[in-house]
């Protein structure tokens, strides 16, 4: 991170904290979360297993100068990645870096619609926080219009993704959906989205991705992308209860297809989340995403080692140790690049204020 960027971040966060002291109490909200992770990876395509300790810390301040306007800035631990705020420990006890994770303006046009500008949370509905197209740590940069009225909702987003602004990759997304209830115990959400990633075909990953890697997408002999990505996505989830004990449950599914690819262009994910005794949570999913189906640089950075072209199982067991502290165990049993055995275990302790 450059010296001037650090000065800007310090100034911005200090200013927002000043608002916390001087503005009305209900105009400012401070939030913080911290995660410690132990990670074990057994990748058949690698010579040895890998063990590492990682942290993620995020500090945000939200300021509401009026009923219509909301301004938020959030800082996070940072390695130079588009899909992760993890900081790997063990680099000779060196200092961890920070970066601007979010900085956006949220303006309510009326009670049904709003505009959002800046580096912001992913605005699109994702069934059970699906990472089949976008990693949950990916915060796009651009402009969003959202509309919601009754059971209907829609989102239009225009973003850019590149290291070279003059040749930026445009990411345009449009989603329409509906959300409704069958009863007090059962509700559903259903959405259809189109995501267009342009100006990728024929360019090398060194001009696009943060580390110059291709992340599973096909490339020619010179390392140039063979496809653009125009991805149709159907997402759905159903919340209900099952069994004689009325266990709260969530069923979810994603189906996707890249219209700009001629082969290996499809993917899907399906799973279930169960909440036992309102404490233990178990989530299971199966994912199969072909190498041309999605833009690999932005998808889940843990499943199959990150990128596209993987399939397999994922299971998470969660338990709240207190109201603010949660323990998660996640196990991945995947086929990396549809060929290599890939197992990963994550032990997470998460604190959220």
N, C-alpha and C positions, 0 to 999 in steps of 0.2 A: 504494500500500500504506500502511495506517495506521501510526501510530507504535507502537501497542501490538502490532500484528501483527509488526512488525519486531523489537520487543523479544522477543516470544515465540520467533520463529525463531532469533534469535541465541542465546537461552538454551538452546533445545532442541538446536541443533547443537553448541553448546559442551559441553553435558552429555554428548552421545553421543561427542564426541571425548575427553572425560575418561575415558569407559569404555574407549576405545581405549588409554589410557595405564595405567589401573589394573586393568582386568579381564584375565582370561586371554587370551593372544594369539589363540587360536582362537575366542574368543567374539565378536570384533568384526571386521567387514570394511568397509573403505573403498573406494568405487568412484567413478570420475570419468570423464566424457567431454566432449569439446569438438568442435564442428563449425563450420567456416567455410564459408559458402555464397555463391557469386556466382549471381545469379538474373536471367535475361532473359525478358521476357514480351512477346509480340506478340498482343494481343487485338483482334480486328476490331471489337468493340463499343465500344472506347475510341479516343480521338483520337490517342494516341501510344503508342509502345512504352515499356516501363519496365525500368530496370536498377537493381539495388540489391545491397548487400552486407549479409549477415546472419550472426549468430553464435548458437549455442546451447551453453550450458555447464551441466552438471549435476553436483552433488556429493552423494553419498549415503553414509550410514553405516548399517550393519546390525548389530544387537546381538542375540546369542543367550544370554539368561540361563539357558536350560535346553535340553534336547533337544526339548522340545515347543513352546517359545515363541520367536518371532522378532519383533523390532521394527525397523522401518526408517523413516528419514526422509531425504528427498532435496530439496535446493534446486535451483532452476533459474532461468536468465535468464527474464524474464517481460515480455510485453506482455499486456494484459487480453484473453486469448483462452481458449476452452475446448479448442482443438485445436492449439495451437502453443506451443512454448517459444522460438521465434525472437525475436531482438532485432535490429531493423533499425538499421544504423549510419548516421551522418550527421546526427544531430539536434544540430547545433552543438556536437559533442564533449561532450554531456551525459552524466551517469552513467547506466549501465544499471541497471534495477531487478531485484530477485530476488523469487521467490515460493516457497511451499511446494508442490512438485510431487507429493510423496508423503509420507504419514505413516500407517502402518498397523501393526496387530498380527496376526500369523499364528500360530494355535494349532493344533497337531496333536492331534486327538481320539484317533486311533489310527493304525496304519500305513496305513490306507486312506482316511482322511477328515480334513478340517481346516476351521477357520473363520477368516475374514479380516475384520477390522473396520477402517474408516478410508478414507482417500484412497489408493487402491491401483492397481497396474497392471491393465489389462483382463484379467479372469480367463478369458474365453472363448477356445476354440480358434478361430483364424482362419487359413485356408489361406494359406500363404506370407505371413503377417502382413497379410492383406487389410485394406484400408481402405474397403471398399464400404459398411459400416455405421458403423464407428467409426474415426476417425483414430488413428494409432498414438501420438500425443501426448496422447490423451484418457485421463485417470486418474479413473475414477468414484469416487464417495463413497458408502459404505454398507456392507452386510454381504454376505458370500459364504460359501456352503457348497460344498465340493468333495469328490467321491468318486472314487476310482480303484482298481480291482482287476483285475489281469490285463489283458485287452484292452479292458475297459470303463471309461468315465469319464463323469462328469456334473458339471454346475455349476449352482447356483442363486444368482442375484444379485438383491439388492433395493437400488436406488439412488435418489437424488433429484437433480434438476437444475433449479435455479431461482435467481433473485436474491431471491425473496420466500419465505421458509420456510413461511409460512402458506398459500401457494398453490403449493407445490412440484410440479413435474412428476415423477411417479414413473416410474422405468424398472425394470421387472421382466424378468429374463431367465432362461430355463431351457434348458439344452443337454444332450443325451445323445449319446454317440458311442462309437466303437470304433477301436482301433488295433492293427494286427497286421502280421506279415511273411509274405510268400510264400516268401522265400529270404534269404540273407545280403545280396543286392544290392537286393532289392525289398521295400518296405513301404508301408503306406497308413494314412491316417486319414480317417474319415468321421463327420460330425456333423450332427445336426438340432437347430435352435435356434428358440425363439420369444422375441421381444423386444417388450414392450408399453410404449409411451410414452403415458402417460395425462395428462389435464387440459391438452391443447394446443388442441384444437378450440375455436374461438370466442374465443380470446385473442390479443391483439396480440403481435408479436415483442418489443416494448419490455418486456414483463413476463417474457420467457423468455430470449432470447438476449443474449449479453454486449454486443453493440453495437446491438441493436434491429433488425437486419436479418433478413429472412425466409429467406435462403439457398436460394432456388430453389423452395420449396414454395408451392403456390397459396394465395392469400389473397383475401378479399372486398374490397369498395370501401373499407372502413375499416381494412384492413391486418390483419384477424384471420385466423388459420389456419382453413382449411376442413376439415381432417382431423386425427384422431388417427392413431397409427401402431402397428399390431399386425403386426409383420414376421416372417414365416416364412423361415428361412434354412437352406439345405442347403450345407454346405461339405465339400470333399474334396480330398485331395492324395495323389499317388503318387510315392514316391522310387524311382528305378531307375537303370540305366545303359543308354545307347544307343550304337549304332555299333560298329565294329570296335575302336575305342580305349576302349570302355567309359566314355564320358563320363558322370559323375554328373549326373543330371537330376531335376527336380521338375516334375510336371504338377499344376496346381491349378485349381479351379473354385468359383464361388459362384453360387447361384441364390436369388432372394428375391422375396417377394410381400407387399404390405401389404393385409391383410384389411379394414382400416378405410377404404379408398379404393375408389371405384367405377370410376375410370379412371386411366390412366397409373400403375399400381400395381406394375409389375414391373421387375426388374433382374437383370443377370448380369455376371459377370466370369470370364474364363478366360485362362490363360497358361502359360508354361513358363520354367524357370530352368535354365541350362546352366553347368557348372563346367569350363572348359577348363584342362588342365594343373594343376588344383587351385589356380590363381591367378586367371586371368581368369574373371569371372562375368558372364553376360549374362541379363537377365530381360526378357521381353516379355509384355505383357498387353493384352487388349482389354476394355473396360468399356462397358456401356450401361445406365444407371440412369435410369428415368423420374422425373418430378418429384414424384409421390406415393409413390414406392417406399420412401423412407427419410426420416428426420428430418434435414434438410440441415445443421442447425447443428453436427452432431457427426461428419460424414463427412470424408474426405480433403480437407484445406484447399488442396491444390495442383492436383489434377486438375480441369480446366475452370475454374479460379479458385476452387474450393471450392463446397460445396453440392450439391444434387441436380439432376437434369435434364440431364446431360451424357453424351456418348458419345465413344469414340475410342481411340487407341493410346497406349501408354506403354512406353518401353524404357530400361533402366538397364544401364550397363557399369561393373563394379567391378574394381579392381585393388589388392592390398595392397602399399603401399610399404614396409612393415615389419610386424612382428607386431602393432603397436599403431596404425599409421597407415594409413588406407585412402583411396583416391581413387574417387569415384563421378561418373559423368556420366549424367544422366537427361534424356530428351527426351519431351515431351508433344505429341501432334498430336491435338487434340480438337475436337469440335463443342460449343461452349458453348451451353447452353439448346437443344440440338439444332439450332442455327441459325447461330451465328457461329463463324468459324475462330478457333482458340485454340492458339497454340504457346508452349511454355515450355521453357527450358533451365536446368538446375541443375548447377553444378560444386561438388562437396562434397569437403572435406578433413576426415576424421573421425579423431579420436584417442580411444582408449579405454584406460583403465587397469584 
